[in-house]
Amino acid sequence: MDIRIGNGYDVHALAPDLPMWLGGVHIPSETGFVAHSDGDVAIHALCDALLGCLALGDIGHLFPDTSDEWKGVDSKLLLEKVVALVHEHGYAVGNVDITIALQRPKLAPHIAAMRQVLARILGVTQDRVSVKATTTERLGFVGRCEGCEVWATALITKA
């Protein structure tokens, strides 16, 4: 069986009066992500993990933040394009695991919706999409509510 594993990591700063999108879901919050796109740091890390499976670089290479084409783009569209690349290379998504580090707001009420949205885009059942949230116990830039960081791991299999 031909399987590949990739890891992704992304960080975005937080600022007042910006929308917060995580895992394709709008999260009510007083702060949101500073970014060229919609700033969905969870989807960005997941895209990097999937691209890593195929050794295709990162999303900055495919969707540069210097391009007006991607300004304000819905990150779900970026993930759809990356999943299409996975399929074009003859692979299917096996499962993904995402860990979000954010001090606030609390994400537990939104995790089921994130899993549902991501599973639909990935073309897998929800039991193949893990999303976990944690704080950093008020340590570091995450703990000071200055930003969010996300780690993602993806496994793909030859279709």
C-alpha positions in Angstrom: 0.0 0.0 0.0 1.4 3.4 -1.0 0.8 5.9 1.9 2.3 9.3 2.5 2.2 11.5 5.6 2.7 15.3 5.7 2.8 17.9 8.5 1.7 21.5 8.4 2.1 24.4 10.7 0.8 28.0 10.5 0.5 31.1 12.7 -1.5 34.2 12.4 -1.6 37.3 14.6 -4.8 38.4 16.2 -6.2 42.0 15.9 -9.5 43.6 17.0 -12.5 43.9 14.7 -11.4 41.3 12.2 -13.4 38.1 11.5 -12.2 34.8 12.9 -12.4 31.8 10.6 -11.1 28.4 11.9 -11.6 25.1 10.1 -14.0 26.7 7.7 -16.3 28.0 10.5 -16.9 31.6 11.6 -16.1 31.9 15.3 -17.7 34.8 17.2 -14.8 36.7 18.7 -13.7 40.3 19.4 -10.5 39.6 17.5 -9.7 37.9 14.2 -6.7 37.0 12.1 -4.4 39.4 10.3 -3.9 37.8 6.9 -4.0 38.3 3.2 -6.8 35.7 2.8 -9.5 35.1 5.3 -6.8 34.0 7.7 -8.1 30.5 8.5 -4.9 29.3 10.1 -6.3 25.8 10.6 -7.1 25.3 6.9 -3.7 26.8 6.0 -1.9 24.3 8.2 -4.0 21.5 6.7 -3.2 22.6 3.2 0.5 22.5 4.0 0.2 19.0 5.5 -1.5 17.7 2.3 1.0 19.5 0.1 3.8 18.0 2.2 2.4 14.5 1.5 3.2 15.1 -2.1 6.3 17.2 -1.7 4.6 20.1 -3.5 5.9 22.9 -1.2 3.5 25.0 0.8 0.4 27.2 0.3 2.6 30.3 0.1 4.1 28.8 -3.1 0.7 28.0 -4.7 -1.3 30.9 -3.4 1.2 33.8 -2.8 0.2 36.6 -0.4 1.6 39.0 -2.9 -1.2 38.1 -5.4 -4.4 40.1 -5.6 -6.1 36.9 -6.8 -5.9 35.5 -3.3 -6.7 38.7 -1.3 -9.5 38.0 1.1 -10.1 34.6 -0.4 -12.2 32.0 1.5 -9.6 29.4 2.6 -12.1 26.6 2.0 -11.5 27.4 -1.7 -7.7 26.9 -1.2 -8.4 23.6 0.5 -10.6 22.5 -2.3 -7.8 23.3 -4.8 -5.2 21.3 -2.7 -7.5 18.3 -2.4 -8.0 18.4 -6.2 -4.1 18.3 -6.5 -4.1 15.3 -4.2 -6.6 13.5 -6.5 -4.7 14.6 -9.6 -1.7 12.8 -8.3 -3.7 9.6 -7.8 -4.2 9.8 -4.0 -7.1 10.1 -1.7 -7.2 11.6 1.8 -7.0 8.9 4.5 -7.3 11.0 7.6 -6.2 14.3 9.1 -5.4 15.5 12.6 -5.4 19.2 13.6 -4.4 20.8 16.8 -5.3 24.5 17.4 -3.6 26.5 20.1 -5.7 29.6 21.0 -6.2 31.2 24.4 -9.6 32.5 23.6 -12.4 32.2 22.6 -13.1 28.6 23.6 -13.4 26.4 20.6 -15.1 23.3 22.0 -18.6 24.5 20.9 -17.3 24.8 17.3 -15.3 21.6 16.8 -18.1 19.4 15.5 -18.9 22.1 12.8 -15.3 22.3 11.8 -15.1 18.5 11.4 -18.2 18.5 9.3 -17.0 21.3 7.0 -13.5 19.8 6.6 -14.8 16.2 6.0 -17.0 17.5 3.2 -14.2 19.3 1.5 -11.7 16.4 2.0 -14.3 13.8 0.7 -14.1 11.7 3.8 -16.3 10.8 6.7 -16.1 12.9 9.9 -14.4 10.0 11.8 -11.4 10.7 9.6 -11.1 14.3 10.7 -9.7 15.1 14.1 -9.8 18.7 15.4 -8.5 19.4 18.9 -8.1 22.8 20.7 -5.8 23.8 23.5 -4.6 26.8 25.2 -1.0 27.5 26.2 -1.9 28.2 29.8 -1.3 31.9 29.2 2.3 31.3 28.1 3.9 32.9 25.0 2.2 34.8 22.2 -0.8 32.5 22.2 -1.2 32.8 25.9 -1.1 36.6 25.6 -3.9 36.5 23.0 -1.5 37.9 20.3 -2.0 35.0 17.9 -3.0 31.5 17.1 -0.9 28.5 16.0 -2.0 25.3 14.4 -0.3 21.9 13.7 -1.8 19.5 11.1 -0.9 16.0 10.0 -2.4 14.3 7.0 -2.2 10.8 5.6 -3.0 10.1 2.0 -3.2 6.7 0.2 -2.8 5.8 -3.4 -6.3 5.6 -4.9 
